[in-house]
Every structure is written in structure tokens, then in C-alpha cells.
């Protein structure tokens, strides 16, 4: 298997060609939760919808933790490939896969042990609590599959291959939707059936990825001598991945806090916000995909000593992400009821969701800028800055504002929905200023040489 060189050729074509499979894979992964919520909404009542939406919020933070560590692996492999040190990738890959296996075991135990406490902290409605509990516990059993698939994808993407991770998850998505229709629609298993279908699909993705790595000509072979932790590589992977993981956790925790606030307002409000969270994922997929691609592209280009090419890729990525997210923004402003109606036919859910959609959809634009800038900075290895930035936005801005809104206008979902875009706008301004400062630093050596 040959690497895909991200340091040569037309920058726009290279970025889009590499980001397109990212987008497709992320879109397919988003369909996991969307399919669960849609099928449950079609065949079950509002209590089941609230259970899946609350349970999905819990599983999303787990996925975010794993995704942060995954991106650290992608950046590390990309750095080694870009600098021509492919001989060291075996140690990095072995460390990544082994560390993920250990992490998955600990995370599964923690999630199973703390499931009830987590749902109580989220103020899960009593009518939905039992189903949400079953949903989260079943999904916890599939954490090892999430870790395995994401670890393999990190290796492939760092090596310049974003197509095969997309194919693995596409096959799994078909299995997940079929399982939802069978277990929820035919067997009437409710939220538990949706969780079983999701876990089975994730397991299928992981097996496909492992088989491909084993049979390809990738410079790594599975075995007792290769699947071990190299302390030096573990420190490097942790230095890149842990800050990203912390920032993802802080962002998710702030949105979990929003979920706990809206859960107090009743099943209709909780279901409406749950539906909005599905669209948040879908609308931000272009920015998420470009950000992930930018991390790999930037890592390879900085490894090859081409910072100006990385900066050009960022500018192109911003244009693409804003154009794509703008389509969802226009839909939310013009016809939010049709967006909600795809997931829930309940009149009270649609009525509660319209003002929330119109205000929160501004975040589709603001967060696109933040994601792309953070992806570029992560590829440069500036993960500490992005961690501090996201923690500041979540802990010092978003959560205090939600607390204030809860105390003064808790029933106004339009106000609650406006908090996220306001915070993202502030973050976009100071992150853009930081990137501009770094670009000036990059130009100084060239100017001094001239």
C-alpha cells in the first residue's frame, strides 16, 4: 500500500480529494444516530425519542474522547510520513492500537458503572429513564468496536488514505439501518433495539479495518512483538491526542449541560433539542471533515517543510466549509418545521423546536470557522492552544450563559439556542487572530533570508 502524498499537486484538488471521503465517512457515521432517532420516532412515542436523544448525548461524548485520541494518531503518522521517516511508523501504529485496546476496556467499565449517575445528572425525564439506561448500557458494550475502528482509520488517514475508512463505515451503516428497521420496526424493541443495531454495525467496521491492515502491504504486522506500547511514541501520541480529547470533552459537557436544562422543560422540549442535536452533527459535517483533513494535510506539509502550502489549504478549506454549512443554515431559517418533521411527527415537538432551530442554526456558520482553524492548528502540533480555547469557550462562556438563561428565561428556547453561536463567534475571532500571528512568524525567516 503506497502513501498518498499530500504535499504535492494542486492544493485545492488535493484537499478536496482527501476531504471528500472524510465527509462521506462522517456523514455515514452521523446516520448511525440519525437512523436510530428517526426509526424510533416513526415507530415509538416521544418518551422513546427522548431516551435515544439523551442516550446519544452520552455516547457522543465517548465518541468525542476517542476521536480526539484518533486525531492525535493521524497527526503523528502524518508527521512521520511527511518527513520521510516511514520506518518509525510501525512503533507508532503498534503503540496506538495497543493503547486503544487498554483504553477501551477501562472506558467500558467506567461507563457501565456510572450509567445511572450520568443519566440522573442529565435530568433525564422519568418516562424515558429506563429506556435511556438500556440504550447507554448496550452502547457501552460496543466501545471496543468504536476504539478499534477509529484507531485503524487514524493510521490509514495519517498515511494519506481516507477512502478505505469511508468504505468500512459505509458497509456498517447499511447494516445499522437494516438492524434498526428489524429490531425497532418489526420486533418493537424500542431504544434497546436501536442500540443493538448500532453496536453490531460498529463491530463490523472494526473487523473490516483490521482485516484490511493485516492483508495489505502496510509497514505493520499484527503480532505479540508489534502490538506493544513504546514509551517514547506513547508520550508523543499523548502530547498530540490528549489536548484534543480534553477540548472535545469540554465542548460535549457544555452541550450535555444544555440537555440537562432542556430535560427539565418536559419531553417535548427534550425531544426537540435532541432532534436539533442531530442536525448540528449533519450541518457541521463539512467543517468537521475539512478540519480533520486539514490536520493531516498540515501535518504532512509541515513535516515536509511547506508551511505556506498548509496555510493555502486552510483558506480553501474555510471557503468550502462555509459554503456547505450555509445550505443547512438557510434551511433552518426558511423552514425549520420540515427539518423537525423528518424525525418527529408530534405537533408539540415541532412547535417547541422552531424557535430553537432558528437561533441555534447561526452556529452552523460560526463553528465552521472555529473547526477549520483548530484543524489547521492541530496539524501544526498546537494542540495545547486549541485545548485551552475550547475549554475557555465551554467552561467560561457557554455553560455560565446557559446557567444565566436557565434562571431568567428557561422557557425561551430561542434564547437557549442563541448561546452556542454567540460563543462560537467569540472563539472564531481570537483563534483567527492567533493564526494570523503565526503566519507572520512563518514569513519572518523567508524575509530575513531575502
N, C-alpha and C positions, 0 to 999 in steps of 0.2 A: 504494500500500500504506500503510494507516494504522497508526500505532503502537498497541500495547496498553498503556494507561495502568495501571501497577502501583501508583499512588499513591491510587487512589480505590476505593470499594466495600468490601464485607465482606472483612476481611483474610484470614480463613481460606479463603474461596472463591477469592479472587484468588491466594493462594499455591498452593493445591491445583490450581486450574485451570492455573496456569503450570508447576507442578512435574510434573504428570501426564505431559505429553509428554516432559519431561526423563527421567522414569523409564522411559517406554516406549522412548525412543531409547537410553538407556544399557543397558536390558535387551537390546534388539536387538543393540547393539554387543557386549555380553558374549557373545551367542550366536555371534558370529564364532569366538572362541577355543573356546567350549564345543562348537560343532559340529565344529570341527577335531579336538578331542581325543576327542569321542565317536565320530565316524566312524572315526578312526584306531584307537581302542580296539576297535571292533567288527570291523574288517577286518584289523588288523595285530597284531603282538606287543608285549610290554612295552617292547622297545627303541625301537620307533616312538613309543609313548606317551611315554616319557621324552624322546625327541628333540623332540616337539612341545611338551611341557610346559616343557622348558628353553628352547627357541627362543621360546616365548610370553613367558617371563620377560624375555627380551632386548627383544622388540618392545613389551612393556608399558611398559618404562622410556622407550622412544622416544615412545610414545603419551602418557605422563605429561608429558614435556617439552612436547609440542605442546599438550596440554590446559591446562597452566599458562599458556602464552602466549595461548591461546584465551580463557581466563577473563579475562585482562587486557584483551583487546579487548572482551569483553562488558561489563565494568565501565566502561570508558571510554565506549563508546557509550551505556550506560545513564545515566551521569552527564550526558552532553550532552542526551539526550532528556528526563531528569527536570528539568533546569534550563531547558528550552526553547531550547537552542542547537542546534537541528537543522541549521542552516545549516553548522555545522562538521563534521557527520558525514562529509561527502564526503572531507575531508582525512584523517580518522581511518581510514575504510574503505580508501582508496587506499593509505595507509601500511601498514595491516595486511596487505592482500593481497600487496603487493609485498615486504614484509619476509618473509612466509611463503614466498614463492617462492624467494628467495635462501637462506633458512634450510634449505629442503627440499633444495636442491642440495648444500649443504655437508654436511648430515647424512647424505645418501645416500652420498656419497664416504667419509665417516668410518666409516660402518657397514660398507661393503663392504671397506674396507682393514683394519679391526680385528676382523672377524668371528671369525677363528680364535683370536686372542688372547683375545677375550671368552669364548668357549666353553671355552678352556683354563683361564681364571681361574675359571670356574664349576665346574671339576672334572667336566665332562660325562663320563658313562660312555663308555668306549671303544666299546662296542657301539652306542651311539646317536650318536656324534660326527659321522659322515659325514652322516647324515640331518638332524641339527640344523644342520649347516653349510649344507646346501642350503635348509632351511626359512628360516633367517635371511637368507641372501643374496637369495632370491626376495622376501621381505617387504621388504628394503631398497629394492628397485626400486619398491615402492609407497608409499614415504614421501611423495612429492609428492602422492599422492592423499589421504593422511591429512591433510596440511597444508591442502590446498585445501578439503576438506570441513569441517574444523574452523574454518577462517577464515570461511567463509560462514556456518556455524552461529553463530559468535560475533557476527557482525553482526546476524543475524536475532534472536537471543535478547536482545541488548542493546536492540534496538528493541521488545522485548516479544512476539516471535513465536517460540514454542517448538514449534509444531505442524509446520511445514514441515521443519525438520531431522529430526524424527521420521519423517516420511513418506519423505524421501530415504533414510534408513538402513534403513527397513523394506523398501523395494524391493530394496536392496542385499543385505539378509540372505537374502531368498528366493533370490537369485542365488548367494550364497555356499554355502548348504546344498545347492542343486542341483549346484553345481560340486564340492562335497565328495563327494557320492554318486557322481557320474560319474567324477571323476579318481581318487578313493581306492577307492571300492567296486567300480567296473566296470573301470577301466583299471589299477588296482593301482599307482598312482604313489607311495603312501605319504605321508610328510610333505611331500614336494615338491608333490604334488597338492593337499594342503590349503593350502599357501602360495599356489599359483597361483590357487585359487578365492578366497582372501581378497583378494589384490591386485586381481583383476578386479572384485570386489564394491565395494571401496573406490573404484576408478576410476569406477564407475557412480554412486556417491553424489556424488562431486565434480562430475561433469558435470551431474547434475540440479540441484545447488545453483547452479552458475554460470549455467546457462540461466535458472533462475528469477529470479536477481538481475538478469540482463540484460533480461528481458522485463517485470519488474514495474515499478511506479511508485516504486521506492525512490530516494531522493535521491543516486544514484550511477550513473555510466555508465562502462562499460569503454572504455578508450582510452589512447593514449600520453600524453595530458595528465593523465589522472586516476590511472593506475597508476604512481605515483611516491611516493618517500619524502619526507614533510615532517619536517624535523629536530625541530621542536617536538613534533609528535604522536608521533614515534618515541621521544622521551625520556619522554613521558607513558606510552605503552604499555609501554615497557621498565620504567619505575618500578613499574607495576602487575603486569606479567606475569612479569618475571624472578624476583622473590622467590617467587612461586607455583611457578614452574618448578623453582627450586632446592629448595624443600621437597618437591615431588613426586619429584625425583631422589633425594634423600636417603632418602626412605621406600622407594622402589623398590630402591635399592642395598642397604639393610639386608635386604630380602627376597631379593634376589639372593644375598646372603651366606648366608642360610639355605638357599637352593637348593644352593649350592656345598657346604655342610656335609652336607646330606642326600644329595647325589650320591655322596659317599664311602661311604655305607652300602649301596650297591648299587642295582640297577634297581628293585626292588620299593619300597624306601623313597622313591626319587626319583619314581616314578610316583604313589605315594600322596600325597606333598606337592604334586605337580603337580595332582592332582585336587582337593586341598584349596584350592589357589590359585584354581581355577575357582569354587568355592563362596564363597570370600572375596569375589570380584567380585560374584557374584549376591546374596549376603546383605547386602552393603554398598551395593548399588544404591539402595535407598530413601534412605539417608543421603547418598550421593553426589549423587543427584538433587535432594534438598531443599537440600543445601549449594550446589549450582550455581544453583538457583532463588533461594535467599536472597541470593546475591551480586548478582544482577540486581535483585531486589526492593529490597534495601537500597540499592544504588547509585541507583536512581531516586528512592526516598523521601528519601535524604539530599540528592540534587540538588534535590528539591522542598522541603527544609526540614522533613521529617516524621520525626525520629528515633524518636519514641515508636511510630509505626506499624511501623517497621523492627524495634524490639525485640519488639513483639507478634508479628510474623511469625516471629521466631526461636523464641519459646516454642511456637507452634503447630507449627513445623517439627520441633522436638525430640520432641514427642509423637507425631507421625506416623512419624518415622524409627525411634524405639524400638519402637513397636508392630509395624511391618513387619519389622524385623530380628529381633525376638523370635520370630517364626514359624520362621525358619531355625535360631535357637538351640535351640528346643525340638526340632526335627527332629534336629539333631546330637546332642543329649543322649539322645534316646529310641531312635533307630535310625540310627546312623552308617553301618552296613553297607549300608543301602538307598541312601544318598547316594553312596557309593563305587561300588556296583554299577551305577549308571547310566552310569558312564564306563569301568569296567574289570571284567571277569569273572574275572580272575586271583585265586585264593584268597590268594596271598601278598601281593598288593597290598591286598586288603580287610583282611587280618589286621594288616598294618603300619599301615594308616590309621585304624583305630578309635580307639586312644588319642590319636592326634594330633588327630582331629576333635573329640573330647570336650573337650580342653583349649583348642584354638585357637578354638573357637566362642564362647567368652566375649568374644572381641574383637568379635564382631558387635554387641554392646551398647555396649561401651566406645567403640569407634571411631565409632559413630553420634553420640555426644555431641560428640566432637572434630571430626568433619566439619561438623556444623551450626554449631558455634561459629566454626570457621575460615571457613565460607562467609559468615557474618554479618560477621566482621571484615574479610574481603577486600572485601566490598561497601562497607564504610566507608573502604576505602583503607589499612587497617592490615596491608598485606601483609608488611611487614618483621617484625612480631611473629609472624605465622603461620610465616614462613620460619625465624626463629630457633627457634621452638618445635619445629617438625618436625625441623630439623637436630639440635637437642639430643636429641630422642627417639630419632632414628635412630643418631646417631654416639656419643652419650654413654650411652645406655641400652640400646637394642635390640641393637646389634652387639657391645658388650662382654659382654652377658648371653649371647648366642649363643656367643661365644668361650669363656666360662666353662663353659657347658653342654656344649659340644663336647669340652672337655678332661676333664670329670669324669663326664659321663653321656651320651656321644654316642649310645649305642644306645637311649636312652629318648626316644621321640618325644613322649610325653606332656609331658615337661619342656620340650622344644623348642617344642611348641605353646603352652605357657602363657606364653612370654615376651612375645608380641605383646599379649595382653590386659592383662598387668601394666603394660607401658609405656604403652599407651593410657589406662589408668586414671589413671596419674600425670599424663599430659598433660591429661586432662579436668579434673582438679582445679585445676591452676594456670591453665588457659585460662578456666574458669568464673569464677575469682576476678578475672582481668583484665577480663572482660566486665562483671562486677558493678561494678568500679571505674569503668569507662567510663560505665555507666548513671548512677552517682552524679554524674559530671561533667556529663552531659547535663541532669540535673534542676536543677543549680545556677542557670543563667540564668533558668529559669522561676520558681524560688523567690525569686531576687533581685528579679525584676520584680513578683511578687506582694507 
